[in-house]
Amino acid sequence: MYVRLAFAVAAHLETEILIVDEVLAVGDVDFQRKCLGKIGEVAGGGRTVLFVSHNMAAIETLCPRTIHLASGIVLHDGNTKEVAAAYLNERKSSLGGRGSRAVTVQKHLVLESTRIVPSTFRSGDPVEFEFLFRAMKKARFASAL
């Protein structure tokens, strides 16, 4: 409730710059939708909005220019689509893919890689999750047919 109140107050003040830091990480879908609408309205009115988020769909909707920071260092700065693609490629590399560190799921089952298809999607879009497992021990399979 504090975040909702703080956002409501900040968004309705007539400041030249509005800084919004992960406001979409809290609240329900209706609150998030209202926030995005108000942020778009503020930006459309000629005010500067500094929007901090990990929500790529929101960033791509609101921001013509994006800066990707990591530990205070600028990694990418430019067109939102290009920066978002670079960010997602780096995240995909760190989350999975061949050659990444394997995770033991069960005693004899290791998750070697993961993949999300497509890598960029919006709420409501169909998404496929692919998992590659490696069995550390020969398995016996029984068929019900």
N, C-alpha and C positions, 0 to 999 in steps of 0.2 A: 504494500500500500504506500510505503514511503517513496518508492521509485515512481509509482503512478502520479502521486502528488507533485513530486519534484519535476517530473517531465511536464506535467500540465502547467505548472507555474512558469518554468523556463521557456516553454514553447510559446506562451502568450505574452511574454515580455517583448518589448520592441528593441532588442539588442541587435548590434550589427553582426555578431557571430554567435551561433548556437552550437554548443559542443554537446554531442549525444554519445555517451559511452556505454555500449552494450545494453541499451534500454530494452531491446527486443529479447534479451535473455530471460526476462521475467514476464509474468502475466500470461493471459490466455490469448487465443487467436484474435478475438475481437479487439483487445487492447493493442496488440501488435499491429493490427490493420489500421486502427485509429492513429497510432504513432507514425506509421509510414505515411499516412495521408497528411498529417500535420507537418511532418518533416518536408514532404514534397511541396506543400503549400508555402512553407517558410522559404525554402530555396527558390521556388518559383516567384516569390515576391522580391527577389533581388538580395536577400540576406545570405550570408555565408554560413554553411552548415558543415561542421566537422563531425562526421559520422564514424564512430569506432564500432566495428562489429566483425564477427567471424561468419555472419550469415551472407553467403555469396549471392543468393537471389536478391536480398534486400540491397546489397551494395550495387549490384548490376542494375537494379531498378532506379536507384536514387542518385548514383554518383557517376558523372562523366569522367572524373579523374580519380585515381586511387593510388595510395601510398601503402606499400606493404612493409611493415616494421617487424623486426625480430630482435629482442633484447636491446631496443633503442637504436638499432641500426637500420637505415633505409636499404631494403633489398631490391625493391622495384618501385618506380614512380612513373606514372603515365596513364595511358588509356585504360579504362576499367576492364574491358574485355581481355586485353593483353596481360595486365597485372593479375587478374583473377585466374586466367589460364596458367600462368607461371606458378601462382600460389597453389592451385589444385594439383598441378603436376608434382610439386615438391611434397605436398601432403600425401599424394598417392605413393610416391617413392618411399616415404617414411612409414606408411601404414602397411605396405605389402609389396607384392611383386616378387619375382624370382630373385634370389640372392639376398633377400631381406632376412633378418633374424627370425627363426622359426619359434612358434609358441606351442608349448605342450598343452594339449587340450585334455587328454586323458593319459593314463600311464603309457599306452602304446599308440597314441594317436597325436600327430603333430600337425598344427595348422601352419602351412608353409607360405601361403599368400592369399590375399583377398583382392577383389576387384569389384567396383561399382560401375554399372553401365546404365545410362550414360554417366560420365564423371560429374557433369553439371546438370542439375534438375531443379524444378520448382515444386512446391507443395502440390500434391495431387497428380503429378506425373508418374507414369509407370517406371519402376526401377528394378533392376536385377542385381542380386548380390551373388558373386561367384566366390567359392572357397575351394582351395586346393589343400587336401590333407595328405599326409604320408603316414602309412601304417608302419610302425616299428617292429611289428610281429605279424607273422602270417595269420590271416584270418580265415575262419571257416564260415561259409555262407550257406544258409538253408533257404530253400525256396518254398513258398506256400502253394505253388502251382501244382 
